[in-house]
């Protein structure tokens, strides 16, 4: 094999390795009503459903008559999402992975419908959750339209590796 062929092969392998290190997204759809029930902090008032995400990661839906919220992992940070007076998550979750080489998600991006009354959830917000390797999760960012989808991915790609739960979240 000549030197030019060896150098070309090395460059191709390096570019292929670089491409596999790019962040990526996968998606899941959840029908929360069909997930197993979890222990409620207020039985008869608050319903809790536990679904499974990538790699068995816990996806916990908790709702009452007015609003619903999602948390992730073994030990989510106890916090309010502070979206509006009334809000509910949609069924689709975008999981942002560290890379194709390491598909464990570092974040989850969830669209919430929000509004001033239960019957009028006319706006949306994207909530970006940080999922730490320890299993703890928290809200990392809350983003408004327009352009929230790409901004959410950009926030994850730029900040998830250094963002620590309990620190100040990004609100736009």
C-alpha positions in Angstrom: 0.0 0.0 0.0 1.4 3.4 -0.9 1.8 6.3 1.5 -0.9 8.4 -0.1 -3.4 5.5 0.3 -2.5 5.1 4.0 -2.8 8.9 4.7 -6.1 9.0 2.8 -7.4 6.0 4.9 -6.3 7.7 8.1 -8.1 11.0 7.2 -11.3 9.1 6.3 -11.2 7.2 9.7 -10.6 10.5 11.5 -13.5 12.2 9.8 -15.8 9.2 10.4 -14.8 9.2 14.1 -15.5 12.9 14.3 -18.9 12.5 12.7 -19.9 9.8 15.2 -19.0 12.2 18.1 -21.7 14.7 17.0 -24.6 15.1 19.3 -27.8 13.4 18.2 -31.4 13.2 19.0 -33.8 10.2 19.3 -37.5 10.5 20.0 -40.1 8.5 22.0 -43.9 8.8 22.3 -45.6 8.1 25.6 -49.3 7.4 26.3 -49.0 8.3 30.0 -52.4 6.8 30.9 -51.2 3.4 29.9 -48.0 3.5 32.0 -48.0 1.8 35.4 -49.3 3.8 38.3 -46.8 5.2 40.8 -47.1 6.2 44.4 -49.0 9.5 44.7 -48.1 12.2 47.1 -51.8 13.0 47.3 -53.9 9.9 46.5 -57.2 10.8 44.7 -55.9 14.2 43.7 -52.5 13.7 42.1 -52.0 10.9 39.6 -48.5 9.5 39.0 -47.5 7.3 36.0 -44.1 5.8 35.5 -43.0 5.1 31.9 -39.7 3.9 30.6 -37.4 5.9 28.4 -34.1 5.0 26.6 -32.0 2.5 28.5 -34.8 2.1 31.1 -34.5 5.7 32.3 -37.6 6.5 34.4 -40.1 9.0 32.9 -42.5 10.1 35.6 -45.7 11.9 34.6 -47.5 13.6 37.5 -50.8 15.4 37.0 -53.9 16.7 38.7 -57.0 18.3 37.3 -55.2 21.6 36.4 -51.7 20.7 35.3 -49.2 17.9 34.6 -45.4 17.7 34.7 -42.7 15.2 33.8 -39.5 14.3 35.6 -36.7 12.0 34.7 -34.3 9.5 36.3 -33.9 8.1 39.7 -33.7 11.3 41.7 -35.2 14.3 40.0 -34.7 17.6 41.7 -37.9 18.8 43.5 -38.7 22.0 41.6 -41.4 23.9 39.9 -41.4 24.3 36.1 -43.1 27.8 36.4 -44.6 27.8 32.9 -48.0 29.4 33.3 -51.1 29.1 35.3 -52.0 25.8 33.6 -49.7 23.5 31.6 -49.4 19.9 30.4 -46.6 18.1 28.5 -47.1 16.6 25.1 -46.5 12.9 24.5 -43.3 13.3 22.5 -39.9 13.5 24.1 -36.7 14.4 22.3 -33.7 12.7 23.9 -30.4 14.5 23.2 -27.5 12.1 23.5 -23.9 12.9 24.2 -22.9 11.3 20.9 -23.6 8.4 18.6 -20.7 6.6 20.4 -22.3 7.2 23.8 -26.1 7.2 23.3 -27.0 7.7 27.0 -29.1 10.9 26.9 -27.7 14.0 28.7 -31.1 15.8 28.3 -34.7 15.5 27.5 -36.6 18.2 25.6 -40.4 18.3 26.2 -43.0 20.6 24.7 -45.6 21.8 27.1 -48.9 23.4 26.2 -49.6 26.4 28.5 -52.3 28.9 29.1 -54.5 30.9 31.5 -57.2 28.2 31.8 -57.3 24.4 31.4 -59.4 24.6 28.3 -57.3 27.3 26.6 -53.7 26.0 26.5 -52.9 28.0 23.4 -49.2 28.6 23.7 -46.2 26.3 24.0 -42.9 26.3 25.8 -40.0 23.9 25.4 -38.6 22.6 28.7 -35.0 21.3 28.5 -34.2 18.8 31.3 -30.6 18.0 32.2 -30.1 14.3 33.1 -26.9 13.9 35.1 -24.9 10.7 35.0 -25.8 10.2 38.7 -29.5 9.8 37.7 -30.5 13.2 39.0 -32.4 15.5 36.7 -33.7 19.1 36.7 -35.0 21.8 34.4 -32.0 23.4 32.6 -33.9 25.8 30.3 -37.4 27.1 29.4 -37.7 28.4 25.9 -40.4 30.3 24.0 -41.2 30.2 20.3 -40.1 31.1 17.6 -37.2 28.9 16.9 -37.3 27.0 20.3 -36.5 23.6 18.8 -33.1 24.5 17.5 -32.3 26.8 20.4 -33.1 23.9 22.8 -30.6 21.6 21.0 -28.0 24.4 20.9 -28.4 24.9 24.7 -27.9 21.2 25.3 -24.9 20.9 23.0 -23.2 23.9 24.5 -24.1 23.7 28.2 -25.3 20.3 29.3 -21.8 18.9 30.0 -21.1 21.6 32.5 -24.7 22.4 33.8 -25.3 21.2 37.3 -28.7 20.6 38.7 -29.5 23.2 41.3 -27.8 26.0 39.4 -29.7 28.8 37.7 -31.8 27.7 34.7 -32.0 29.5 31.4 -35.3 31.2 30.7 -36.0 32.9 27.4 
